[in-house]
Amino acid sequence: MRKCDRCGTPTHTMTMSYFNTQMICTSCDTKERKHPQFERAQKIELQQCLAGNLNFEGVGLPEDLK
């Protein structure tokens, strides 16, 4: 079992943040997806991947998600 990089909660299920390279739990993922900047971060991530940048570090985590 790992801990969420953002909130520290032990979890078996994780995903990578669209804002940065943190591995986050489903609770943090839900909060992230509701954030007003989420669609922008998701769009930029897709553009970077399509351009061949598979190591994109994200647009940066907004202060209110820290």
PyMOL Python script that loads the backbone (N, CA, C, O; Angstrom):
from pymol import cmd

cmd.read_pdbstr("""\
ATOM      1  N   MET A   1       0.850  -1.176   0.000  1.00  0.00           N
ATOM      2  CA  MET A   1       0.000   0.000   0.000  1.00  0.00           C
ATOM      3  C   MET A   1       0.896   1.240   0.000  1.00  0.00           C
ATOM      4  O   MET A   1       1.897   1.299   0.714  1.00  0.00           O
ATOM      5  N   ARG A   2       0.524   2.212  -0.800  1.00  0.00           N
ATOM      6  CA  ARG A   2       1.257   3.478  -0.873  1.00  0.00           C
ATOM      7  C   ARG A   2       0.447   4.577  -0.222  1.00  0.00           C
ATOM      8  O   ARG A   2      -0.732   4.414   0.092  1.00  0.00           O
ATOM      9  N   LYS A   3       1.118   5.708  -0.026  1.00  0.00           N
ATOM     10  CA  LYS A   3       0.437   6.900   0.492  1.00  0.00           C
ATOM     11  C   LYS A   3       0.292   7.907  -0.637  1.00  0.00           C
ATOM     12  O   LYS A   3       1.174   8.045  -1.484  1.00  0.00           O
ATOM     13  N   CYS A   4      -0.826   8.603  -0.634  1.00  0.00           N
ATOM     14  CA  CYS A   4      -1.076   9.672  -1.591  1.00  0.00           C
ATOM     15  C   CYS A   4      -0.002  10.746  -1.419  1.00  0.00           C
ATOM     16  O   CYS A   4       0.267  11.185  -0.301  1.00  0.00           O
ATOM     17  N   ASP A   5       0.607  11.164  -2.522  1.00  0.00           N
ATOM     18  CA  ASP A   5       1.640  12.202  -2.473  1.00  0.00           C
ATOM     19  C   ASP A   5       1.089  13.544  -2.021  1.00  0.00           C
ATOM     20  O   ASP A   5       1.844  14.388  -1.539  1.00  0.00           O
ATOM     21  N   ARG A   6      -0.202  13.754  -2.168  1.00  0.00           N
ATOM     22  CA  ARG A   6      -0.788  15.050  -1.825  1.00  0.00           C
ATOM     23  C   ARG A   6      -1.322  15.097  -0.393  1.00  0.00           C
ATOM     24  O   ARG A   6      -0.995  16.017   0.357  1.00  0.00           O
ATOM     25  N   CYS A   7      -2.129  14.129  -0.011  1.00  0.00           N
ATOM     26  CA  CYS A   7      -2.763  14.192   1.316  1.00  0.00           C
ATOM     27  C   CYS A   7      -2.167  13.208   2.321  1.00  0.00           C
ATOM     28  O   CYS A   7      -2.412  13.329   3.521  1.00  0.00           O
ATOM     29  N   GLY A   8      -1.395  12.244   1.847  1.00  0.00           N
ATOM     30  CA  GLY A   8      -0.746  11.290   2.734  1.00  0.00           C
ATOM     31  C   GLY A   8      -1.600  10.109   3.157  1.00  0.00           C
ATOM     32  O   GLY A   8      -1.154   9.295   3.966  1.00  0.00           O
ATOM     33  N   THR A   9      -2.811   9.990   2.637  1.00  0.00           N
ATOM     34  CA  THR A   9      -3.697   8.893   2.986  1.00  0.00           C
ATOM     35  C   THR A   9      -3.197   7.585   2.367  1.00  0.00           C
ATOM     36  O   THR A   9      -2.873   7.559   1.180  1.00  0.00           O
ATOM     37  N   PRO A  10      -3.128   6.493   3.149  1.00  0.00           N
ATOM     38  CA  PRO A  10      -2.770   5.197   2.576  1.00  0.00           C
ATOM     39  C   PRO A  10      -3.841   4.754   1.580  1.00  0.00           C
ATOM     40  O   PRO A  10      -5.034   4.898   1.847  1.00  0.00           O
ATOM     41  N   THR A  11      -3.422   4.217   0.437  1.00  0.00           N
ATOM     42  CA  THR A  11      -4.371   3.826  -0.601  1.00  0.00           C
ATOM     43  C   THR A  11      -3.786   2.745  -1.502  1.00  0.00           C
ATOM     44  O   THR A  11      -2.569   2.627  -1.643  1.00  0.00           O
ATOM     45  N   HIS A  12      -4.664   1.966  -2.104  1.00  0.00           N
ATOM     46  CA  HIS A  12      -4.263   0.967  -3.099  1.00  0.00           C
ATOM     47  C   HIS A  12      -4.478   1.514  -4.511  1.00  0.00           C
ATOM     48  O   HIS A  12      -3.900   0.998  -5.468  1.00  0.00           O
ATOM     49  N   THR A  13      -5.300   2.550  -4.648  1.00  0.00           N
ATOM     50  CA  THR A  13      -5.667   3.090  -5.956  1.00  0.00           C
ATOM     51  C   THR A  13      -5.129   4.504  -6.096  1.00  0.00           C
ATOM     52  O   THR A  13      -5.429   5.382  -5.287  1.00  0.00           O
ATOM     53  N   MET A  14      -4.319   4.714  -7.151  1.00  0.00           N
ATOM     54  CA  MET A  14      -3.714   6.027  -7.378  1.00  0.00           C
ATOM     55  C   MET A  14      -3.752   6.375  -8.857  1.00  0.00           C
ATOM     56  O   MET A  14      -3.872   5.506  -9.720  1.00  0.00           O
ATOM     57  N   THR A  15      -3.647   7.655  -9.121  1.00  0.00           N
ATOM     58  CA  THR A  15      -3.519   8.158 -10.482  1.00  0.00           C
ATOM     59  C   THR A  15      -2.581   9.350 -10.440  1.00  0.00           C
ATOM     60  O   THR A  15      -2.351   9.927  -9.377  1.00  0.00           O
ATOM     61  N   MET A  16      -2.042   9.721 -11.589  1.00  0.00           N
ATOM     62  CA  MET A  16      -1.156  10.878 -11.610  1.00  0.00           C
ATOM     63  C   MET A  16      -1.972  12.156 -11.810  1.00  0.00           C
ATOM     64  O   MET A  16      -2.923  12.189 -12.591  1.00  0.00           O
ATOM     65  N   SER A  17      -1.586  13.181 -11.102  1.00  0.00           N
ATOM     66  CA  SER A  17      -2.216  14.489 -11.204  1.00  0.00           C
ATOM     67  C   SER A  17      -2.013  15.074 -12.599  1.00  0.00           C
ATOM     68  O   SER A  17      -1.001  14.804 -13.246  1.00  0.00           O
ATOM     69  N   TYR A  18      -2.963  15.866 -13.058  1.00  0.00           N
ATOM     70  CA  TYR A  18      -2.791  16.619 -14.303  1.00  0.00           C
ATOM     71  C   TYR A  18      -2.014  17.912 -14.058  1.00  0.00           C
ATOM     72  O   TYR A  18      -1.490  18.504 -15.002  1.00  0.00           O
ATOM     73  N   PHE A  19      -1.937  18.355 -12.807  1.00  0.00           N
ATOM     74  CA  PHE A  19      -1.253  19.600 -12.490  1.00  0.00           C
ATOM     75  C   PHE A  19       0.247  19.438 -12.270  1.00  0.00           C
ATOM     76  O   PHE A  19       1.022  20.356 -12.542  1.00  0.00           O
ATOM     77  N   ASN A  20       0.656  18.263 -11.776  1.00  0.00           N
ATOM     78  CA  ASN A  20       2.079  18.000 -11.530  1.00  0.00           C
ATOM     79  C   ASN A  20       2.319  16.492 -11.582  1.00  0.00           C
ATOM     80  O   ASN A  20       1.468  15.752 -12.076  1.00  0.00           O
ATOM     81  N   THR A  21       3.441  16.035 -11.090  1.00  0.00           N
ATOM     82  CA  THR A  21       3.771  14.613 -11.189  1.00  0.00           C
ATOM     83  C   THR A  21       3.428  13.825  -9.931  1.00  0.00           C
ATOM     84  O   THR A  21       3.915  12.707  -9.759  1.00  0.00           O
ATOM     85  N   GLN A  22       2.608  14.376  -9.057  1.00  0.00           N
ATOM     86  CA  GLN A  22       2.206  13.661  -7.851  1.00  0.00           C
ATOM     87  C   GLN A  22       1.303  12.476  -8.204  1.00  0.00           C
ATOM     88  O   GLN A  22       0.469  12.552  -9.107  1.00  0.00           O
ATOM     89  N   MET A  23       1.496  11.381  -7.463  1.00  0.00           N
ATOM     90  CA  MET A  23       0.571  10.248  -7.537  1.00  0.00           C
ATOM     91  C   MET A  23      -0.448  10.488  -6.427  1.00  0.00           C
ATOM     92  O   MET A  23      -0.096  10.584  -5.252  1.00  0.00           O
ATOM     93  N   ILE A  24      -1.731  10.584  -6.826  1.00  0.00           N
ATOM     94  CA  ILE A  24      -2.770  10.993  -5.884  1.00  0.00           C
ATOM     95  C   ILE A  24      -3.863   9.932  -5.737  1.00  0.00           C
ATOM     96  O   ILE A  24      -4.100   9.126  -6.637  1.00  0.00           O
ATOM     97  N   CYS A  25      -4.517   9.958  -4.579  1.00  0.00           N
ATOM     98  CA  CYS A  25      -5.616   9.033  -4.292  1.00  0.00           C
ATOM     99  C   CYS A  25      -6.885   9.479  -5.032  1.00  0.00           C
ATOM    100  O   CYS A  25      -6.933  10.560  -5.620  1.00  0.00           O
ATOM    101  N   THR A  26      -7.896   8.629  -4.987  1.00  0.00           N
ATOM    102  CA  THR A  26      -9.135   8.958  -5.693  1.00  0.00           C
ATOM    103  C   THR A  26      -9.837  10.185  -5.103  1.00  0.00           C
ATOM    104  O   THR A  26     -10.501  10.925  -5.829  1.00  0.00           O
ATOM    105  N   SER A  27      -9.696  10.403  -3.801  1.00  0.00           N
ATOM    106  CA  SER A  27     -10.305  11.583  -3.176  1.00  0.00           C
ATOM    107  C   SER A  27      -9.663  12.870  -3.704  1.00  0.00           C
ATOM    108  O   SER A  27     -10.364  13.822  -4.047  1.00  0.00           O
ATOM    109  N   CYS A  28      -8.326  12.892  -3.766  1.00  0.00           N
ATOM    110  CA  CYS A  28      -7.625  14.072  -4.291  1.00  0.00           C
ATOM    111  C   CYS A  28      -7.901  14.247  -5.780  1.00  0.00           C
ATOM    112  O   CYS A  28      -7.980  15.374  -6.269  1.00  0.00           O
ATOM    113  N   ASP A  29      -8.049  13.130  -6.509  1.00  0.00           N
ATOM    114  CA  ASP A  29      -8.366  13.188  -7.937  1.00  0.00           C
ATOM    115  C   ASP A  29      -9.737  13.829  -8.148  1.00  0.00           C
ATOM    116  O   ASP A  29      -9.913  14.640  -9.057  1.00  0.00           O
ATOM    117  N   THR A  30     -10.697  13.467  -7.317  1.00  0.00           N
ATOM    118  CA  THR A  30     -12.044  14.044  -7.418  1.00  0.00           C
ATOM    119  C   THR A  30     -12.000  15.547  -7.189  1.00  0.00           C
ATOM    120  O   THR A  30     -12.622  16.308  -7.931  1.00  0.00           O
ATOM    121  N   LYS A  31     -11.263  15.983  -6.159  1.00  0.00           N
ATOM    122  CA  LYS A  31     -11.127  17.422  -5.885  1.00  0.00           C
ATOM    123  C   LYS A  31     -10.454  18.127  -7.055  1.00  0.00           C
ATOM    124  O   LYS A  31     -10.865  19.216  -7.458  1.00  0.00           O
ATOM    125  N   GLU A  32      -9.408  17.492  -7.599  1.00  0.00           N
ATOM    126  CA  GLU A  32      -8.664  18.086  -8.712  1.00  0.00           C
ATOM    127  C   GLU A  32      -9.566  18.272  -9.925  1.00  0.00           C
ATOM    128  O   GLU A  32      -9.525  19.317 -10.574  1.00  0.00           O
ATOM    129  N   ARG A  33     -10.374  17.274 -10.232  1.00  0.00           N
ATOM    130  CA  ARG A  33     -11.251  17.337 -11.412  1.00  0.00           C
ATOM    131  C   ARG A  33     -12.335  18.408 -11.286  1.00  0.00           C
ATOM    132  O   ARG A  33     -12.881  18.849 -12.298  1.00  0.00           O
ATOM    133  N   LYS A  34     -12.650  18.826 -10.077  1.00  0.00           N
ATOM    134  CA  LYS A  34     -13.645  19.887  -9.859  1.00  0.00           C
ATOM    135  C   LYS A  34     -13.017  21.283  -9.875  1.00  0.00           C
ATOM    136  O   LYS A  34     -13.733  22.284  -9.855  1.00  0.00           O
ATOM    137  N   HIS A  35     -11.703  21.351  -9.910  1.00  0.00           N
ATOM    138  CA  HIS A  35     -11.008  22.642  -9.853  1.00  0.00           C
ATOM    139  C   HIS A  35     -11.242  23.426 -11.144  1.00  0.00           C
ATOM    140  O   HIS A  35     -11.258  22.829 -12.220  1.00  0.00           O
ATOM    141  N   PRO A  36     -11.423  24.743 -11.066  1.00  0.00           N
ATOM    142  CA  PRO A  36     -11.678  25.560 -12.262  1.00  0.00           C
ATOM    143  C   PRO A  36     -10.550  25.522 -13.305  1.00  0.00           C
ATOM    144  O   PRO A  36     -10.801  25.783 -14.482  1.00  0.00           O
ATOM    145  N   GLN A  37      -9.333  25.209 -12.902  1.00  0.00           N
ATOM    146  CA  GLN A  37      -8.222  25.158 -13.853  1.00  0.00           C
ATOM    147  C   GLN A  37      -7.965  23.759 -14.419  1.00  0.00           C
ATOM    148  O   GLN A  37      -7.038  23.567 -15.205  1.00  0.00           O
ATOM    149  N   PHE A  38      -8.790  22.779 -14.017  1.00  0.00           N
ATOM    150  CA  PHE A  38      -8.546  21.398 -14.423  1.00  0.00           C
ATOM    151  C   PHE A  38      -8.594  21.205 -15.930  1.00  0.00           C
ATOM    152  O   PHE A  38      -7.694  20.586 -16.498  1.00  0.00           O
ATOM    153  N   GLU A  39      -9.618  21.719 -16.584  1.00  0.00           N
ATOM    154  CA  GLU A  39      -9.744  21.515 -18.038  1.00  0.00           C
ATOM    155  C   GLU A  39      -8.546  22.099 -18.778  1.00  0.00           C
ATOM    156  O   GLU A  39      -8.080  21.512 -19.755  1.00  0.00           O
ATOM    157  N   ARG A  40      -8.044  23.237 -18.329  1.00  0.00           N
ATOM    158  CA  ARG A  40      -6.859  23.844 -18.930  1.00  0.00           C
ATOM    159  C   ARG A  40      -5.641  22.932 -18.759  1.00  0.00           C
ATOM    160  O   ARG A  40      -4.896  22.703 -19.712  1.00  0.00           O
ATOM    161  N   ALA A  41      -5.445  22.419 -17.563  1.00  0.00           N
ATOM    162  CA  ALA A  41      -4.308  21.530 -17.289  1.00  0.00           C
ATOM    163  C   ALA A  41      -4.404  20.252 -18.122  1.00  0.00           C
ATOM    164  O   ALA A  41      -3.401  19.775 -18.653  1.00  0.00           O
ATOM    165  N   GLN A  42      -5.599  19.708 -18.232  1.00  0.00           N
ATOM    166  CA  GLN A  42      -5.825  18.486 -19.006  1.00  0.00           C
ATOM    167  C   GLN A  42      -5.532  18.726 -20.494  1.00  0.00           C
ATOM    168  O   GLN A  42      -4.911  17.891 -21.153  1.00  0.00           O
ATOM    169  N   LYS A  43      -5.979  19.864 -21.010  1.00  0.00           N
ATOM    170  CA  LYS A  43      -5.758  20.201 -22.420  1.00  0.00           C
ATOM    171  C   LYS A  43      -4.269  20.363 -22.715  1.00  0.00           C
ATOM    172  O   LYS A  43      -3.780  19.862 -23.727  1.00  0.00           O
ATOM    173  N   ILE A  44      -3.550  21.055 -21.844  1.00  0.00           N
ATOM    174  CA  ILE A  44      -2.118  21.269 -22.047  1.00  0.00           C
ATOM    175  C   ILE A  44      -1.361  19.944 -21.962  1.00  0.00           C
ATOM    176  O   ILE A  44      -0.441  19.704 -22.744  1.00  0.00           O
ATOM    177  N   GLU A  45      -1.743  19.088 -21.020  1.00  0.00           N
ATOM    178  CA  GLU A  45      -1.132  17.758 -20.896  1.00  0.00           C
ATOM    179  C   GLU A  45      -1.293  16.970 -22.193  1.00  0.00           C
ATOM    180  O   GLU A  45      -0.335  16.362 -22.670  1.00  0.00           O
ATOM    181  N   LEU A  46      -2.492  16.976 -22.765  1.00  0.00           N
ATOM    182  CA  LEU A  46      -2.750  16.269 -24.015  1.00  0.00           C
ATOM    183  C   LEU A  46      -1.904  16.842 -25.147  1.00  0.00           C
ATOM    184  O   LEU A  46      -1.311  16.089 -25.920  1.00  0.00           O
ATOM    185  N   GLN A  47      -1.844  18.158 -25.250  1.00  0.00           N
ATOM    186  CA  GLN A  47      -1.030  18.795 -26.291  1.00  0.00           C
ATOM    187  C   GLN A  47       0.435  18.376 -26.174  1.00  0.00           C
ATOM    188  O   GLN A  47       1.081  18.072 -27.177  1.00  0.00           O
ATOM    189  N   GLN A  48       0.950  18.362 -24.960  1.00  0.00           N
ATOM    190  CA  GLN A  48       2.343  17.975 -24.728  1.00  0.00           C
ATOM    191  C   GLN A  48       2.587  16.518 -25.123  1.00  0.00           C
ATOM    192  O   GLN A  48       3.602  16.206 -25.745  1.00  0.00           O
ATOM    193  N   CYS A  49       1.671  15.636 -24.768  1.00  0.00           N
ATOM    194  CA  CYS A  49       1.809  14.219 -25.129  1.00  0.00           C
ATOM    195  C   CYS A  49       1.770  14.033 -26.643  1.00  0.00           C
ATOM    196  O   CYS A  49       2.576  13.286 -27.200  1.00  0.00           O
ATOM    197  N   LEU A  50       0.848  14.701 -27.302  1.00  0.00           N
ATOM    198  CA  LEU A  50       0.745  14.592 -28.759  1.00  0.00           C
ATOM    199  C   LEU A  50       1.978  15.160 -29.456  1.00  0.00           C
ATOM    200  O   LEU A  50       2.316  14.737 -30.561  1.00  0.00           O
ATOM    201  N   ALA A  51       2.650  16.116 -28.815  1.00  0.00           N
ATOM    202  CA  ALA A  51       3.872  16.707 -29.366  1.00  0.00           C
ATOM    203  C   ALA A  51       5.097  15.840 -29.057  1.00  0.00           C
ATOM    204  O   ALA A  51       6.209  16.152 -29.482  1.00  0.00           O
ATOM    205  N   GLY A  52       4.885  14.752 -28.316  1.00  0.00           N
ATOM    206  CA  GLY A  52       5.986  13.840 -28.025  1.00  0.00           C
ATOM    207  C   GLY A  52       6.634  14.038 -26.667  1.00  0.00           C
ATOM    208  O   GLY A  52       7.571  13.316 -26.325  1.00  0.00           O
ATOM    209  N   ASN A  53       6.162  14.997 -25.885  1.00  0.00           N
ATOM    210  CA  ASN A  53       6.730  15.241 -24.561  1.00  0.00           C
ATOM    211  C   ASN A  53       6.020  14.342 -23.547  1.00  0.00           C
ATOM    212  O   ASN A  53       5.030  14.739 -22.933  1.00  0.00           O
ATOM    213  N   LEU A  54       6.539  13.132 -23.386  1.00  0.00           N
ATOM    214  CA  LEU A  54       5.913  12.177 -22.479  1.00  0.00           C
ATOM    215  C   LEU A  54       6.395  12.341 -21.044  1.00  0.00           C
ATOM    216  O   LEU A  54       5.991  11.580 -20.165  1.00  0.00           O
ATOM    217  N   ASN A  55       7.248  13.318 -20.799  1.00  0.00           N
ATOM    218  CA  ASN A  55       7.739  13.608 -19.452  1.00  0.00           C
ATOM    219  C   ASN A  55       7.322  15.004 -18.986  1.00  0.00           C
ATOM    220  O   ASN A  55       8.028  15.632 -18.197  1.00  0.00           O
ATOM    221  N   PHE A  56       6.185  15.485 -19.469  1.00  0.00           N
ATOM    222  CA  PHE A  56       5.686  16.797 -19.101  1.00  0.00           C
ATOM    223  C   PHE A  56       5.422  16.843 -17.601  1.00  0.00           C
ATOM    224  O   PHE A  56       4.759  15.953 -17.070  1.00  0.00           O
ATOM    225  N   GLU A  57       5.921  17.850 -16.916  1.00  0.00           N
ATOM    226  CA  GLU A  57       5.816  17.952 -15.467  1.00  0.00           C
ATOM    227  C   GLU A  57       4.531  18.633 -15.004  1.00  0.00           C
ATOM    228  O   GLU A  57       4.318  18.789 -13.802  1.00  0.00           O
ATOM    229  N   GLY A  58       3.688  19.033 -15.920  1.00  0.00           N
ATOM    230  CA  GLY A  58       2.420  19.668 -15.555  1.00  0.00           C
ATOM    231  C   GLY A  58       2.524  21.184 -15.515  1.00  0.00           C
ATOM    232  O   GLY A  58       3.608  21.755 -15.635  1.00  0.00           O
ATOM    233  N   VAL A  59       1.381  21.815 -15.345  1.00  0.00           N
ATOM    234  CA  VAL A  59       1.303  23.270 -15.357  1.00  0.00           C
ATOM    235  C   VAL A  59       1.555  23.884 -13.978  1.00  0.00           C
ATOM    236  O   VAL A  59       1.675  25.103 -13.849  1.00  0.00           O
ATOM    237  N   GLY A  60       1.634  23.048 -12.967  1.00  0.00           N
ATOM    238  CA  GLY A  60       1.844  23.529 -11.600  1.00  0.00           C
ATOM    239  C   GLY A  60       0.576  23.387 -10.777  1.00  0.00           C
ATOM    240  O   GLY A  60      -0.526  23.644 -11.261  1.00  0.00           O
ATOM    241  N   LEU A  61       0.743  22.979  -9.543  1.00  0.00           N
ATOM    242  CA  LEU A  61      -0.400  22.760  -8.658  1.00  0.00           C
ATOM    243  C   LEU A  61      -0.912  24.087  -8.106  1.00  0.00           C
ATOM    244  O   LEU A  61      -0.151  24.842  -7.502  1.00  0.00           O
ATOM    245  N   PRO A  62      -2.205  24.376  -8.312  1.00  0.00           N
ATOM    246  CA  PRO A  62      -2.773  25.603  -7.751  1.00  0.00           C
ATOM    247  C   PRO A  62      -2.684  25.591  -6.219  1.00  0.00           C
ATOM    248  O   PRO A  62      -2.789  24.536  -5.594  1.00  0.00           O
ATOM    249  N   GLU A  63      -2.495  26.744  -5.639  1.00  0.00           N
ATOM    250  CA  GLU A  63      -2.337  26.886  -4.182  1.00  0.00           C
ATOM    251  C   GLU A  63      -3.504  26.273  -3.408  1.00  0.00           C
ATOM    252  O   GLU A  63      -3.299  25.683  -2.347  1.00  0.00           O
ATOM    253  N   ASP A  64      -4.715  26.406  -3.924  1.00  0.00           N
ATOM    254  CA  ASP A  64      -5.875  25.914  -3.179  1.00  0.00           C
ATOM    255  C   ASP A  64      -6.056  24.401  -3.242  1.00  0.00           C
ATOM    256  O   ASP A  64      -7.006  23.876  -2.663  1.00  0.00           O
ATOM    257  N   LEU A  65      -5.168  23.690  -3.931  1.00  0.00           N
ATOM    258  CA  LEU A  65      -5.189  22.231  -3.926  1.00  0.00           C
ATOM    259  C   LEU A  65      -4.072  21.637  -3.074  1.00  0.00           C
ATOM    260  O   LEU A  65      -4.004  20.420  -2.901  1.00  0.00           O
ATOM    261  N   LYS A  66      -3.204  22.481  -2.547  1.00  0.00           N
ATOM    262  CA  LYS A  66      -2.067  21.991  -1.746  1.00  0.00           C
ATOM    263  C   LYS A  66      -2.513  21.572  -0.375  1.00  0.00           C
ATOM    264  O   LYS A  66      -1.694  21.135   0.434  1.00  0.00           O
TER     265      LYS A  66
END
""", "prot")
cmd.dss("prot")
cmd.show_as("cartoon", "prot")
cmd.util.cbc("prot")
cmd.orient("prot")
